[in-house]
Structure formats: C-alpha cells, structure tokens
Amino acid sequence: MTEAPRIDKLIGKRFLAKLIDCHPETIYRWEQAGTFPRRMRVNGRVFWSLREVLDWMEQVKSKRETLPPVPPSRVSRKMIAARARLPRTKRLRFAA
C-alpha cells in the first residue's frame, strides 16, 4: 500500500512570528546562525515551510527534556501563610 503524500503549507513571516511568539528579526538571526529552517522566496515574497518549522519545534522540545529539574522553592507553605497573616506596615502609594 502506498503512503499518501504529506501536504506542506507555506507560511509568511507574520504568521510564523505569531506561531513561535517571537519578533521577526529574531527569526532572521536564528536563520543566519543556522539553528532555524531556511526561508524560500516565491514571487518576491518570503515563506517558510510549516512542516520544517514544526519539525524544528519538536527538535527544540526534545532538547528541553534534558535540562536539570527545577529546584524546589526555599519558601515553605508555613512561611507563606505566616506572611499572609501579618498586618501591612507600609501603604503602597501610586502616582496620580
């Protein structure tokens, strides 16, 4: 049985910036450094392959799991509760 071809979609820089939640200049820097998929030009416009970007995101996620665990907080629940019961000594003043 033959496998159906995967359909790829081209996305522009605005959609890409919203997708990965960063500035378009950051995308260009990553691309120049070789850590991000290369762009392609079609009729003078710049596009990226959605499949390549999603593969890149999965690659970044797989590297994230090798990070050390986050250390527990040094403030205990008892300390947080005790601070909540203390009266406020200073009033916060906001500029009018």
C-alpha positions as a printed NumPy array, in Angstrom:
array([[ 0.   ,  0.   ,  0.   ],
       [ 1.438,  3.381, -0.963],
       [ 1.624,  6.161,  1.55 ],
       [-0.27 ,  9.359,  0.788],
       [ 1.994, 12.367,  0.214],
       [ 2.204, 14.821,  3.082],
       [ 0.883, 18.217,  2.09 ],
       [ 3.054, 21.118,  3.138],
       [ 1.934, 24.702,  3.637],
       [ 3.973, 27.855,  3.17 ],
       [ 3.663, 30.458,  5.903],
       [ 4.708, 34.096,  5.929],
       [ 6.837, 35.909,  8.477],
       [ 3.912, 37.461, 10.384],
       [ 2.153, 34.133, 10.861],
       [ 5.467, 32.48 , 11.747],
       [ 6.278, 35.169, 14.312],
       [ 2.866, 34.646, 15.933],
       [ 3.259, 30.866, 15.801],
       [ 6.552, 30.797, 17.712],
       [ 5.841, 34.023, 19.643],
       [ 8.951, 35.992, 18.801],
       [ 9.976, 39.034, 16.767],
       [10.662, 38.542, 13.022],
       [14.216, 39.843, 13.495],
       [14.85 , 37.01 , 15.952],
       [13.772, 34.538, 13.281],
       [16.264, 36.059, 10.832],
       [19.068, 35.876, 13.441],
       [18.309, 32.21 , 14.159],
       [18.267, 31.521, 10.438],
       [21.64 , 33.211,  9.92 ],
       [23.079, 31.225, 12.828],
       [21.842, 28.005, 11.205],
       [19.548, 26.991, 14.057],
       [16.257, 27.662, 12.235],
       [14.855, 26.305,  8.929],
       [15.806, 28.289,  5.82 ],
       [13.301, 30.55 ,  4.123],
       [12.338, 30.424,  0.467],
       [11.335, 33.152, -1.952],
       [ 8.255, 32.825, -4.138],
       [ 7.427, 35.751, -6.434],
       [ 9.492, 38.124, -4.31 ],
       [ 7.826, 37.136, -1.017],
       [ 9.452, 35.225,  1.823],
       [ 7.94 , 31.974,  3.118],
       [ 8.842, 29.091,  5.404],
       [ 7.705, 25.501,  5.219],
       [ 5.23 , 24.782,  8.007],
       [ 6.394, 21.155,  8.177],
       [10.03 , 22.204,  8.635],
       [ 9.086, 24.72 , 11.339],
       [ 7.018, 22.125, 13.212],
       [ 9.897, 19.631, 12.961],
       [12.236, 22.316, 14.347],
       [ 9.818, 22.913, 17.248],
       [ 9.784, 19.185, 18.046],
       [13.588, 19.148, 17.961],
       [13.718, 22.064, 20.424],
       [11.221, 20.313, 22.697],
       [13.273, 17.119, 22.708],
       [16.358, 19.071, 23.826],
       [14.339, 20.747, 26.58 ],
       [13.735, 17.446, 28.386],
       [17.451, 17.008, 29.057],
       [17.578, 20.077, 31.315],
       [18.06 , 19.519, 35.056],
       [14.93 , 19.599, 37.222],
       [13.876, 22.885, 38.767],
       [14.903, 23.064, 42.434],
       [12.081, 23.336, 44.977],
       [11.23 , 26.717, 46.397],
       [13.044, 27.757, 49.545],
       [ 9.909, 29.337, 50.993],
       [ 7.718, 26.82 , 52.79 ],
       [ 3.93 , 26.864, 52.952],
       [ 4.115, 27.797, 56.641],
       [ 6.195, 30.878, 55.859],
       [ 3.778, 31.959, 53.126],
       [ 0.812, 31.542, 55.471],
       [ 2.587, 33.46 , 58.258],
       [ 3.378, 36.356, 55.928],
       [-0.244, 36.5  , 54.792],
       [-1.429, 36.96 , 58.401],
       [ 0.961, 39.823, 59.17 ],
       [-0.504, 43.338, 59.005],
       [ 0.815, 45.661, 56.341],
       [ 3.054, 48.321, 57.812],
       [ 3.578, 50.454, 54.753],
       [ 0.959, 51.709, 52.364],
       [ 1.751, 51.497, 48.694],
       [ 1.474, 54.866, 47.036],
       [ 0.794, 55.206, 43.351],
       [ 1.457, 58.284, 41.275],
       [-1.725, 60.138, 40.425]])
